[in-house]
Amino acid sequence: MKLRTLGAALLAAGLMASLHAAPLAYVPNEKSGTVSIIDTATDTVVKHIKTSERPRGIAIAPDGSRLYLTNSPTESLIVVDLASDTPVASWPVGDSPEGASISHDGTLVAVAVEDDNAVVLLDAATGARLASIPVQGENPEHAVFSPDGRWLYASAEDAEQVDVIDVALRKQVGQIPVGKRPRGIGFLPDGSRAYVACELADTVYAIDVASHSVIAAIPAGKFSNGIAITPDGKRVFVSNGKDATVMAIDTASNTVIGTMAVGKRPWNMAITPDGTKLYVANGRSDSVSVIDTVGLKTLGEVSVGSFPWGVVIK
């Protein structure tokens, strides 16, 4: 009897720990200079962290220990220790840094530096600058690692191509023609395809990574922008800035299978590790919309700081 009671108590404790360990969503707020932290179990803000003057691009270490945030006023990448929720380093990167991403093994950080027309590669542990890689697109916005870490795909505001960077060679090795103003980029988990939203073409392009070539052009909404992909690779979500919607794309057919209303000027997004919920930063609504990725419906809206730029989840 005592053993059963003990077993029940341990089970209850385990369940409580699991609930407490729900993933957290981190949202950089450009005008507030803060990061809002959302508990994805309850969809409530549990904390605001003061990080820098203008946090924009955001990446999170695979082990959840650090946030990396671009900050234009100081031309740097701010490192936030998530054990203490405090900034611990500021690494120079260049003039007007925007999107940031981290390699899947957690060793490298890439930053798209707009006014330098370059992608800067840093050691994720020390901040040592490994390379500043010129790209063809002007005002680069995102630089995203392929799952195997071999490639970086870079988008830019003034471009009609995705620039392909060989990470080992530390240089651009190709271009993939797409529509005007490529923005958000995402890779399927197996690395076989990438999807890029082109804002002025209102189109999402599916790219075969092996050949670095477009295999499908998928009509999206007005000012298609952010991209997020489910962990199983079956669905791609694209935010449409002018329409205030998010569309779901089935990767088997490369067709739109659903459209959900969200806040004003939806931008960058992230999906929970279990693939069931999508979080969308609404830049003009000062909020994050939450979407059921299975039922393809909007669940609600969470108020955050001023002008949220994107989301990462861990």
Contacts in CASP RR format, 6 or more apart in sequence:
PFRMAT RR
TARGET T0000
AUTHOR 0000-0000-0000
METHOD contacts of the structure
MODEL  1
MKLRTLGAALLAAGLMASLHAAPLAYVPNEKSGTVSIIDTATDTVVKHIK
TSERPRGIAIAPDGSRLYLTNSPTESLIVVDLASDTPVASWPVGDSPEGA
SISHDGTLVAVAVEDDNAVVLLDAATGARLASIPVQGENPEHAVFSPDGR
WLYASAEDAEQVDVIDVALRKQVGQIPVGKRPRGIGFLPDGSRAYVACEL
ADTVYAIDVASHSVIAAIPAGKFSNGIAITPDGKRVFVSNGKDATVMAID
TASNTVIGTMAVGKRPWNMAITPDGTKLYVANGRSDSVSVIDTVGLKTLG
EVSVGSFPWGVVIK
19 41 0 8 1.000
22 39 0 8 1.000
22 40 0 8 1.000
22 41 0 8 1.000
22 42 0 8 1.000
23 40 0 8 1.000
23 272 0 8 1.000
23 273 0 8 1.000
23 313 0 8 1.000
23 314 0 8 1.000
24 37 0 8 1.000
24 38 0 8 1.000
24 39 0 8 1.000
24 40 0 8 1.000
24 46 0 8 1.000
24 313 0 8 1.000
24 314 0 8 1.000
25 37 0 8 1.000
25 38 0 8 1.000
25 40 0 8 1.000
25 270 0 8 1.000
25 279 0 8 1.000
25 288 0 8 1.000
25 311 0 8 1.000
25 312 0 8 1.000
25 313 0 8 1.000
26 35 0 8 1.000
26 36 0 8 1.000
26 37 0 8 1.000
26 38 0 8 1.000
26 58 0 8 1.000
26 60 0 8 1.000
26 67 0 8 1.000
26 311 0 8 1.000
26 312 0 8 1.000
26 313 0 8 1.000
26 314 0 8 1.000
27 35 0 8 1.000
27 36 0 8 1.000
27 37 0 8 1.000
27 38 0 8 1.000
27 279 0 8 1.000
27 281 0 8 1.000
27 288 0 8 1.000
27 304 0 8 1.000
27 305 0 8 1.000
27 308 0 8 1.000
27 309 0 8 1.000
27 310 0 8 1.000
27 311 0 8 1.000
28 34 0 8 1.000
28 35 0 8 1.000
28 51 0 8 1.000
28 55 0 8 1.000
28 56 0 8 1.000
28 57 0 8 1.000
28 58 0 8 1.000
28 69 0 8 1.000
28 308 0 8 1.000
28 309 0 8 1.000
28 310 0 8 1.000
29 35 0 8 1.000
29 36 0 8 1.000
29 55 0 8 1.000
29 286 0 8 1.000
29 304 0 8 1.000
29 305 0 8 1.000
29 306 0 8 1.000
29 307 0 8 1.000
29 308 0 8 1.000
29 309 0 8 1.000
30 54 0 8 1.000
30 55 0 8 1.000
30 56 0 8 1.000
30 306 0 8 1.000
30 307 0 8 1.000
30 308 0 8 1.000
30 309 0 8 1.000
31 54 0 8 1.000
31 305 0 8 1.000
31 306 0 8 1.000
31 307 0 8 1.000
32 48 0 8 1.000
32 305 0 8 1.000
32 306 0 8 1.000
32 307 0 8 1.000
33 50 0 8 1.000
33 51 0 8 1.000
33 52 0 8 1.000
33 53 0 8 1.000
33 54 0 8 1.000
33 55 0 8 1.000
34 48 0 8 1.000
34 49 0 8 1.000
34 50 0 8 1.000
34 51 0 8 1.000
34 55 0 8 1.000
34 305 0 8 1.000
35 48 0 8 1.000
35 49 0 8 1.000
35 51 0 8 1.000
35 55 0 8 1.000
35 58 0 8 1.000
35 67 0 8 1.000
35 69 0 8 1.000
35 80 0 8 1.000
36 45 0 8 1.000
36 47 0 8 1.000
36 48 0 8 1.000
36 288 0 8 1.000
36 304 0 8 1.000
36 305 0 8 1.000
36 308 0 8 1.000
37 45 0 8 1.000
37 46 0 8 1.000
37 47 0 8 1.000
37 48 0 8 1.000
37 49 0 8 1.000
37 85 0 8 1.000
38 44 0 8 1.000
38 45 0 8 1.000
38 46 0 8 1.000
38 279 0 8 1.000
38 288 0 8 1.000
38 302 0 8 1.000
38 304 0 8 1.000
39 45 0 8 1.000
39 46 0 8 1.000
40 272 0 8 1.000
40 277 0 8 1.000
40 279 0 8 1.000
40 313 0 8 1.000
43 290 0 8 1.000
43 299 0 8 1.000
43 300 0 8 1.000
43 302 0 8 1.000
44 302 0 8 1.000
45 302 0 8 1.000
45 303 0 8 1.000
45 304 0 8 1.000
47 85 0 8 1.000
48 305 0 8 1.000
49 80 0 8 1.000
49 85 0 8 1.000
49 86 0 8 1.000
51 67 0 8 1.000
51 69 0 8 1.000
51 71 0 8 1.000
51 78 0 8 1.000
51 80 0 8 1.000
51 87 0 8 1.000
52 69 0 8 1.000
52 71 0 8 1.000
52 73 0 8 1.000
52 74 0 8 1.000
52 78 0 8 1.000
52 87 0 8 1.000
52 90 0 8 1.000
53 71 0 8 1.000
53 72 0 8 1.000
53 73 0 8 1.000
53 74 0 8 1.000
54 71 0 8 1.000
54 72 0 8 1.000
54 73 0 8 1.000
55 69 0 8 1.000
55 70 0 8 1.000
55 71 0 8 1.000
55 78 0 8 1.000
55 309 0 8 1.000
56 69 0 8 1.000
56 70 0 8 1.000
56 71 0 8 1.000
56 72 0 8 1.000
56 97 0 8 1.000
56 98 0 8 1.000
56 99 0 8 1.000
56 309 0 8 1.000
57 69 0 8 1.000
57 70 0 8 1.000
57 97 0 8 1.000
57 98 0 8 1.000
57 99 0 8 1.000
57 100 0 8 1.000
57 268 0 8 1.000
57 309 0 8 1.000
57 310 0 8 1.000
58 67 0 8 1.000
58 68 0 8 1.000
58 69 0 8 1.000
58 70 0 8 1.000
58 99 0 8 1.000
58 100 0 8 1.000
58 309 0 8 1.000
58 310 0 8 1.000
58 311 0 8 1.000
58 312 0 8 1.000
59 67 0 8 1.000
59 68 0 8 1.000
59 100 0 8 1.000
59 101 0 8 1.000
59 102 0 8 1.000
59 109 0 8 1.000
59 312 0 8 1.000
60 66 0 8 1.000
60 67 0 8 1.000
60 68 0 8 1.000
60 102 0 8 1.000
60 312 0 8 1.000
60 313 0 8 1.000
60 314 0 8 1.000
61 67 0 8 1.000
61 68 0 8 1.000
61 102 0 8 1.000
61 106 0 8 1.000
61 124 0 8 1.000
62 102 0 8 1.000
62 104 0 8 1.000
62 105 0 8 1.000
62 106 0 8 1.000
64 82 0 8 1.000
64 314 0 8 1.000
65 81 0 8 1.000
65 82 0 8 1.000
65 83 0 8 1.000
66 79 0 8 1.000
66 80 0 8 1.000
66 81 0 8 1.000
66 82 0 8 1.000
66 124 0 8 1.000
67 79 0 8 1.000
67 80 0 8 1.000
67 82 0 8 1.000
67 312 0 8 1.000
68 77 0 8 1.000
68 78 0 8 1.000
68 79 0 8 1.000
68 80 0 8 1.000
68 100 0 8 1.000
68 102 0 8 1.000
68 109 0 8 1.000
68 124 0 8 1.000
69 77 0 8 1.000
69 78 0 8 1.000
69 80 0 8 1.000
69 100 0 8 1.000
70 76 0 8 1.000
70 77 0 8 1.000
70 78 0 8 1.000
70 93 0 8 1.000
70 97 0 8 1.000
70 98 0 8 1.000
70 99 0 8 1.000
70 100 0 8 1.000
70 111 0 8 1.000
71 77 0 8 1.000
71 78 0 8 1.000
71 90 0 8 1.000
71 97 0 8 1.000
72 96 0 8 1.000
72 97 0 8 1.000
74 90 0 8 1.000
75 92 0 8 1.000
75 93 0 8 1.000
75 94 0 8 1.000
75 95 0 8 1.000
75 96 0 8 1.000
75 97 0 8 1.000
76 90 0 8 1.000
76 91 0 8 1.000
76 92 0 8 1.000
76 93 0 8 1.000
76 94 0 8 1.000
76 97 0 8 1.000
77 90 0 8 1.000
77 91 0 8 1.000
77 93 0 8 1.000
77 97 0 8 1.000
77 100 0 8 1.000
77 109 0 8 1.000
77 111 0 8 1.000
77 122 0 8 1.000
77 127 0 8 1.000
78 87 0 8 1.000
78 89 0 8 1.000
78 90 0 8 1.000
79 87 0 8 1.000
79 88 0 8 1.000
79 89 0 8 1.000
79 90 0 8 1.000
79 91 0 8 1.000
80 86 0 8 1.000
80 87 0 8 1.000
80 88 0 8 1.000
81 87 0 8 1.000
81 88 0 8 1.000
89 127 0 8 1.000
91 122 0 8 1.000
91 127 0 8 1.000
91 129 0 8 1.000
92 129 0 8 1.000
93 111 0 8 1.000
93 113 0 8 1.000
93 120 0 8 1.000
93 122 0 8 1.000
93 129 0 8 1.000
94 113 0 8 1.000
94 115 0 8 1.000
94 116 0 8 1.000
94 120 0 8 1.000
95 113 0 8 1.000
95 114 0 8 1.000
95 115 0 8 1.000
95 116 0 8 1.000
96 113 0 8 1.000
96 114 0 8 1.000
96 115 0 8 1.000
96 116 0 8 1.000
97 111 0 8 1.000
97 112 0 8 1.000
97 113 0 8 1.000
97 114 0 8 1.000
97 120 0 8 1.000
98 111 0 8 1.000
98 112 0 8 1.000
98 113 0 8 1.000
98 114 0 8 1.000
98 140 0 8 1.000
98 141 0 8 1.000
98 142 0 8 1.000
99 111 0 8 1.000
99 112 0 8 1.000
99 141 0 8 1.000
99 142 0 8 1.000
99 143 0 8 1.000
100 109 0 8 1.000
100 110 0 8 1.000
100 111 0 8 1.000
100 112 0 8 1.000
100 143 0 8 1.000
101 109 0 8 1.000
101 110 0 8 1.000
101 142 0 8 1.000
101 143 0 8 1.000
101 144 0 8 1.000
101 145 0 8 1.000
102 108 0 8 1.000
102 109 0 8 1.000
102 110 0 8 1.000
102 124 0 8 1.000
102 145 0 8 1.000
103 109 0 8 1.000
103 110 0 8 1.000
103 124 0 8 1.000
103 145 0 8 1.000
103 149 0 8 1.000
103 167 0 8 1.000
104 145 0 8 1.000
104 147 0 8 1.000
104 148 0 8 1.000
104 149 0 8 1.000
105 149 0 8 1.000
106 124 0 8 1.000
107 123 0 8 1.000
107 124 0 8 1.000
107 125 0 8 1.000
108 121 0 8 1.000
108 122 0 8 1.000
108 123 0 8 1.000
108 124 0 8 1.000
108 130 0 8 1.000
108 145 0 8 1.000
108 149 0 8 1.000
108 167 0 8 1.000
109 121 0 8 1.000
109 122 0 8 1.000
109 123 0 8 1.000
109 124 0 8 1.000
109 127 0 8 1.000
110 119 0 8 1.000
110 120 0 8 1.000
110 121 0 8 1.000
110 122 0 8 1.000
110 143 0 8 1.000
110 144 0 8 1.000
110 145 0 8 1.000
110 152 0 8 1.000
111 119 0 8 1.000
111 120 0 8 1.000
111 122 0 8 1.000
111 143 0 8 1.000
112 119 0 8 1.000
112 140 0 8 1.000
112 141 0 8 1.000
112 142 0 8 1.000
112 143 0 8 1.000
112 154 0 8 1.000
112 155 0 8 1.000
112 156 0 8 1.000
113 119 0 8 1.000
113 120 0 8 1.000
113 132 0 8 1.000
113 140 0 8 1.000
114 139 0 8 1.000
114 140 0 8 1.000
114 141 0 8 1.000
114 157 0 8 1.000
115 139 0 8 1.000
116 132 0 8 1.000
117 134 0 8 1.000
117 135 0 8 1.000
117 137 0 8 1.000
117 138 0 8 1.000
117 139 0 8 1.000
117 140 0 8 1.000
117 156 0 8 1.000
118 132 0 8 1.000
118 133 0 8 1.000
118 134 0 8 1.000
118 135 0 8 1.000
118 140 0 8 1.000
119 132 0 8 1.000
119 133 0 8 1.000
119 135 0 8 1.000
119 140 0 8 1.000
119 143 0 8 1.000
119 152 0 8 1.000
119 154 0 8 1.000
119 165 0 8 1.000
120 129 0 8 1.000
120 131 0 8 1.000
120 132 0 8 1.000
120 133 0 8 1.000
121 129 0 8 1.000
121 130 0 8 1.000
121 131 0 8 1.000
121 132 0 8 1.000
121 133 0 8 1.000
121 167 0 8 1.000
121 170 0 8 1.000
122 128 0 8 1.000
122 129 0 8 1.000
122 130 0 8 1.000
123 130 0 8 1.000
130 170 0 8 1.000
131 170 0 8 1.000
133 152 0 8 1.000
133 165 0 8 1.000
133 170 0 8 1.000
133 171 0 8 1.000
133 172 0 8 1.000
134 172 0 8 1.000
135 154 0 8 1.000
135 156 0 8 1.000
135 163 0 8 1.000
135 165 0 8 1.000
135 172 0 8 1.000
136 156 0 8 1.000
136 159 0 8 1.000
136 161 0 8 1.000
136 163 0 8 1.000
136 172 0 8 1.000
136 175 0 8 1.000
137 154 0 8 1.000
137 156 0 8 1.000
137 158 0 8 1.000
137 159 0 8 1.000
137 161 0 8 1.000
137 163 0 8 1.000
138 156 0 8 1.000
138 157 0 8 1.000
138 158 0 8 1.000
138 159 0 8 1.000
139 156 0 8 1.000
139 157 0 8 1.000
139 158 0 8 1.000
140 154 0 8 1.000
140 155 0 8 1.000
140 156 0 8 1.000
140 157 0 8 1.000
140 163 0 8 1.000
141 155 0 8 1.000
141 156 0 8 1.000
141 157 0 8 1.000
141 183 0 8 1.000
141 184 0 8 1.000
142 154 0 8 1.000
142 155 0 8 1.000
142 183 0 8 1.000
142 184 0 8 1.000
142 185 0 8 1.000
143 152 0 8 1.000
143 153 0 8 1.000
143 154 0 8 1.000
143 165 0 8 1.000
144 152 0 8 1.000
144 153 0 8 1.000
144 154 0 8 1.000
144 184 0 8 1.000
144 185 0 8 1.000
144 186 0 8 1.000
144 187 0 8 1.000
144 194 0 8 1.000
145 151 0 8 1.000
145 152 0 8 1.000
145 167 0 8 1.000
145 187 0 8 1.000
146 152 0 8 1.000
146 153 0 8 1.000
146 187 0 8 1.000
146 191 0 8 1.000
146 194 0 8 1.000
146 209 0 8 1.000
147 187 0 8 1.000
147 189 0 8 1.000
147 190 0 8 1.000
147 191 0 8 1.000
148 191 0 8 1.000
149 167 0 8 1.000
150 166 0 8 1.000
150 167 0 8 1.000
150 168 0 8 1.000
151 164 0 8 1.000
151 165 0 8 1.000
151 166 0 8 1.000
151 167 0 8 1.000
151 209 0 8 1.000
152 164 0 8 1.000
152 165 0 8 1.000
152 167 0 8 1.000
153 162 0 8 1.000
153 163 0 8 1.000
153 164 0 8 1.000
153 165 0 8 1.000
153 176 0 8 1.000
153 185 0 8 1.000
153 186 0 8 1.000
153 187 0 8 1.000
153 194 0 8 1.000
153 196 0 8 1.000
153 207 0 8 1.000
154 162 0 8 1.000
154 163 0 8 1.000
154 164 0 8 1.000
154 165 0 8 1.000
154 172 0 8 1.000
155 162 0 8 1.000
155 163 0 8 1.000
155 182 0 8 1.000
155 183 0 8 1.000
155 184 0 8 1.000
155 185 0 8 1.000
155 196 0 8 1.000
156 163 0 8 1.000
156 181 0 8 1.000
156 182 0 8 1.000
157 181 0 8 1.000
158 181 0 8 1.000
159 180 0 8 1.000
159 181 0 8 1.000
159 182 0 8 1.000
160 177 0 8 1.000
160 178 0 8 1.000
160 179 0 8 1.000
160 180 0 8 1.000
160 182 0 8 1.000
161 175 0 8 1.000
161 176 0 8 1.000
161 177 0 8 1.000
161 178 0 8 1.000
161 182 0 8 1.000
162 175 0 8 1.000
162 176 0 8 1.000
162 178 0 8 1.000
162 182 0 8 1.000
162 185 0 8 1.000
162 194 0 8 1.000
162 196 0 8 1.000
162 207 0 8 1.000
163 172 0 8 1.000
163 174 0 8 1.000
163 175 0 8 1.000
164 172 0 8 1.000
164 173 0 8 1.000
164 174 0 8 1.000
164 175 0 8 1.000
164 176 0 8 1.000
164 212 0 8 1.000
165 171 0 8 1.000
165 172 0 8 1.000
165 173 0 8 1.000
166 172 0 8 1.000
166 173 0 8 1.000
174 212 0 8 1.000
176 207 0 8 1.000
176 212 0 8 1.000
176 213 0 8 1.000
176 214 0 8 1.000
177 214 0 8 1.000
178 196 0 8 1.000
178 198 0 8 1.000
178 201 0 8 1.000
178 203 0 8 1.000
178 205 0 8 1.000
178 207 0 8 1.000
178 214 0 8 1.000
179 198 0 8 1.000
179 200 0 8 1.000
179 201 0 8 1.000
179 203 0 8 1.000
179 205 0 8 1.000
180 198 0 8 1.000
180 199 0 8 1.000
180 200 0 8 1.000
180 201 0 8 1.000
181 198 0 8 1.000
181 199 0 8 1.000
181 200 0 8 1.000
181 201 0 8 1.000
182 196 0 8 1.000
182 197 0 8 1.000
182 198 0 8 1.000
182 199 0 8 1.000
182 205 0 8 1.000
183 196 0 8 1.000
183 197 0 8 1.000
183 198 0 8 1.000
183 199 0 8 1.000
183 224 0 8 1.000
183 225 0 8 1.000
183 226 0 8 1.000
183 227 0 8 1.000
184 196 0 8 1.000
184 197 0 8 1.000
184 225 0 8 1.000
184 226 0 8 1.000
184 227 0 8 1.000
184 268 0 8 1.000
185 194 0 8 1.000
185 195 0 8 1.000
185 196 0 8 1.000
185 197 0 8 1.000
185 227 0 8 1.000
186 194 0 8 1.000
186 195 0 8 1.000
186 196 0 8 1.000
186 227 0 8 1.000
186 228 0 8 1.000
186 229 0 8 1.000
186 236 0 8 1.000
187 193 0 8 1.000
187 194 0 8 1.000
187 195 0 8 1.000
187 209 0 8 1.000
187 229 0 8 1.000
188 194 0 8 1.000
188 229 0 8 1.000
188 233 0 8 1.000
188 251 0 8 1.000
189 229 0 8 1.000
189 231 0 8 1.000
189 232 0 8 1.000
189 233 0 8 1.000
190 233 0 8 1.000
191 209 0 8 1.000
192 208 0 8 1.000
192 209 0 8 1.000
192 210 0 8 1.000
193 206 0 8 1.000
193 207 0 8 1.000
193 208 0 8 1.000
193 209 0 8 1.000
193 215 0 8 1.000
193 251 0 8 1.000
194 206 0 8 1.000
194 207 0 8 1.000
194 209 0 8 1.000
195 204 0 8 1.000
195 205 0 8 1.000
195 206 0 8 1.000
195 207 0 8 1.000
195 227 0 8 1.000
195 229 0 8 1.000
195 236 0 8 1.000
195 238 0 8 1.000
195 249 0 8 1.000
196 204 0 8 1.000
196 205 0 8 1.000
196 207 0 8 1.000
196 227 0 8 1.000
197 203 0 8 1.000
197 204 0 8 1.000
197 220 0 8 1.000
197 224 0 8 1.000
197 225 0 8 1.000
197 226 0 8 1.000
197 227 0 8 1.000
197 238 0 8 1.000
197 239 0 8 1.000
198 204 0 8 1.000
198 205 0 8 1.000
198 224 0 8 1.000
199 223 0 8 1.000
199 224 0 8 1.000
199 225 0 8 1.000
200 223 0 8 1.000
201 224 0 8 1.000
202 219 0 8 1.000
202 220 0 8 1.000
202 221 0 8 1.000
202 222 0 8 1.000
202 223 0 8 1.000
202 224 0 8 1.000
202 240 0 8 1.000
203 217 0 8 1.000
203 218 0 8 1.000
203 219 0 8 1.000
203 220 0 8 1.000
203 224 0 8 1.000
204 217 0 8 1.000
204 218 0 8 1.000
204 220 0 8 1.000
204 224 0 8 1.000
204 227 0 8 1.000
204 236 0 8 1.000
204 238 0 8 1.000
204 249 0 8 1.000
205 214 0 8 1.000
205 216 0 8 1.000
205 217 0 8 1.000
205 218 0 8 1.000
206 214 0 8 1.000
206 215 0 8 1.000
206 216 0 8 1.000
206 217 0 8 1.000
206 218 0 8 1.000
206 251 0 8 1.000
206 254 0 8 1.000
207 213 0 8 1.000
207 214 0 8 1.000
207 215 0 8 1.000
208 214 0 8 1.000
208 215 0 8 1.000
215 254 0 8 1.000
216 254 0 8 1.000
218 249 0 8 1.000
218 254 0 8 1.000
218 255 0 8 1.000
218 256 0 8 1.000
219 256 0 8 1.000
220 238 0 8 1.000
220 240 0 8 1.000
220 247 0 8 1.000
220 256 0 8 1.000
221 238 0 8 1.000
221 240 0 8 1.000
221 242 0 8 1.000
221 243 0 8 1.000
221 245 0 8 1.000
221 247 0 8 1.000
222 240 0 8 1.000
222 241 0 8 1.000
222 242 0 8 1.000
222 243 0 8 1.000
223 240 0 8 1.000
223 241 0 8 1.000
223 242 0 8 1.000
223 243 0 8 1.000
224 238 0 8 1.000
224 239 0 8 1.000
224 240 0 8 1.000
224 241 0 8 1.000
225 238 0 8 1.000
225 239 0 8 1.000
225 240 0 8 1.000
225 241 0 8 1.000
225 266 0 8 1.000
225 267 0 8 1.000
225 268 0 8 1.000
226 238 0 8 1.000
226 239 0 8 1.000
226 266 0 8 1.000
226 267 0 8 1.000
226 268 0 8 1.000
226 269 0 8 1.000
227 236 0 8 1.000
227 237 0 8 1.000
227 238 0 8 1.000
227 269 0 8 1.000
228 236 0 8 1.000
228 237 0 8 1.000
228 269 0 8 1.000
228 270 0 8 1.000
228 271 0 8 1.000
228 278 0 8 1.000
229 235 0 8 1.000
229 236 0 8 1.000
229 237 0 8 1.000
229 271 0 8 1.000
230 236 0 8 1.000
230 237 0 8 1.000
230 271 0 8 1.000
230 275 0 8 1.000
230 293 0 8 1.000
231 271 0 8 1.000
231 273 0 8 1.000
231 274 0 8 1.000
231 275 0 8 1.000
232 275 0 8 1.000
233 251 0 8 1.000
234 250 0 8 1.000
234 251 0 8 1.000
234 252 0 8 1.000
235 248 0 8 1.000
235 249 0 8 1.000
235 250 0 8 1.000
235 251 0 8 1.000
235 257 0 8 1.000
235 293 0 8 1.000
236 248 0 8 1.000
236 249 0 8 1.000
236 251 0 8 1.000
237 246 0 8 1.000
237 247 0 8 1.000
237 248 0 8 1.000
237 249 0 8 1.000
237 269 0 8 1.000
237 271 0 8 1.000
237 278 0 8 1.000
237 291 0 8 1.000
237 293 0 8 1.000
238 246 0 8 1.000
238 247 0 8 1.000
238 249 0 8 1.000
239 245 0 8 1.000
239 246 0 8 1.000
239 262 0 8 1.000
239 266 0 8 1.000
239 267 0 8 1.000
239 268 0 8 1.000
239 269 0 8 1.000
239 280 0 8 1.000
240 246 0 8 1.000
240 247 0 8 1.000
240 266 0 8 1.000
241 265 0 8 1.000
241 266 0 8 1.000
241 267 0 8 1.000
244 261 0 8 1.000
244 262 0 8 1.000
244 263 0 8 1.000
244 264 0 8 1.000
244 265 0 8 1.000
244 266 0 8 1.000
244 282 0 8 1.000
245 259 0 8 1.000
245 260 0 8 1.000
245 261 0 8 1.000
245 262 0 8 1.000
245 266 0 8 1.000
246 259 0 8 1.000
246 260 0 8 1.000
246 262 0 8 1.000
246 266 0 8 1.000
246 269 0 8 1.000
246 278 0 8 1.000
246 280 0 8 1.000
246 289 0 8 1.000
246 291 0 8 1.000
247 256 0 8 1.000
247 258 0 8 1.000
247 259 0 8 1.000
247 260 0 8 1.000
248 256 0 8 1.000
248 257 0 8 1.000
248 258 0 8 1.000
248 259 0 8 1.000
248 260 0 8 1.000
248 293 0 8 1.000
248 296 0 8 1.000
249 255 0 8 1.000
249 256 0 8 1.000
249 257 0 8 1.000
250 256 0 8 1.000
250 257 0 8 1.000
257 296 0 8 1.000
258 296 0 8 1.000
260 289 0 8 1.000
260 291 0 8 1.000
260 296 0 8 1.000
260 297 0 8 1.000
260 298 0 8 1.000
261 298 0 8 1.000
262 280 0 8 1.000
262 282 0 8 1.000
262 289 0 8 1.000
262 291 0 8 1.000
262 298 0 8 1.000
262 301 0 8 1.000
263 280 0 8 1.000
263 282 0 8 1.000
263 284 0 8 1.000
263 285 0 8 1.000
263 287 0 8 1.000
263 289 0 8 1.000
263 301 0 8 1.000
264 282 0 8 1.000
264 283 0 8 1.000
264 284 0 8 1.000
264 285 0 8 1.000
265 282 0 8 1.000
265 283 0 8 1.000
265 284 0 8 1.000
265 285 0 8 1.000
266 280 0 8 1.000
266 281 0 8 1.000
266 282 0 8 1.000
266 283 0 8 1.000
266 289 0 8 1.000
267 280 0 8 1.000
267 281 0 8 1.000
267 282 0 8 1.000
267 283 0 8 1.000
267 308 0 8 1.000
267 309 0 8 1.000
267 310 0 8 1.000
268 281 0 8 1.000
268 309 0 8 1.000
268 310 0 8 1.000
268 311 0 8 1.000
269 278 0 8 1.000
269 279 0 8 1.000
269 280 0 8 1.000
269 281 0 8 1.000
269 310 0 8 1.000
269 311 0 8 1.000
270 278 0 8 1.000
270 279 0 8 1.000
270 310 0 8 1.000
270 311 0 8 1.000
270 312 0 8 1.000
270 313 0 8 1.000
271 277 0 8 1.000
271 278 0 8 1.000
271 279 0 8 1.000
271 293 0 8 1.000
271 313 0 8 1.000
272 278 0 8 1.000
272 279 0 8 1.000
272 313 0 8 1.000
273 313 0 8 1.000
273 314 0 8 1.000
275 293 0 8 1.000
276 292 0 8 1.000
276 293 0 8 1.000
276 294 0 8 1.000
277 290 0 8 1.000
277 291 0 8 1.000
277 292 0 8 1.000
277 293 0 8 1.000
277 299 0 8 1.000
278 290 0 8 1.000
278 291 0 8 1.000
278 293 0 8 1.000
279 288 0 8 1.000
279 289 0 8 1.000
279 290 0 8 1.000
279 291 0 8 1.000
279 311 0 8 1.000
279 313 0 8 1.000
280 288 0 8 1.000
280 289 0 8 1.000
280 290 0 8 1.000
280 291 0 8 1.000
280 311 0 8 1.000
281 288 0 8 1.000
281 304 0 8 1.000
281 308 0 8 1.000
281 309 0 8 1.000
281 310 0 8 1.000
281 311 0 8 1.000
282 288 0 8 1.000
282 289 0 8 1.000
282 301 0 8 1.000
282 308 0 8 1.000
283 307 0 8 1.000
283 308 0 8 1.000
283 309 0 8 1.000
284 307 0 8 1.000
285 301 0 8 1.000
286 303 0 8 1.000
286 304 0 8 1.000
286 305 0 8 1.000
286 306 0 8 1.000
286 307 0 8 1.000
286 308 0 8 1.000
287 301 0 8 1.000
287 302 0 8 1.000
287 303 0 8 1.000
287 304 0 8 1.000
287 308 0 8 1.000
288 301 0 8 1.000
288 302 0 8 1.000
288 304 0 8 1.000
288 308 0 8 1.000
288 311 0 8 1.000
289 298 0 8 1.000
289 300 0 8 1.000
289 301 0 8 1.000
289 302 0 8 1.000
290 298 0 8 1.000
290 299 0 8 1.000
290 300 0 8 1.000
290 301 0 8 1.000
290 302 0 8 1.000
291 297 0 8 1.000
291 298 0 8 1.000
291 299 0 8 1.000
292 298 0 8 1.000
292 299 0 8 1.000
END
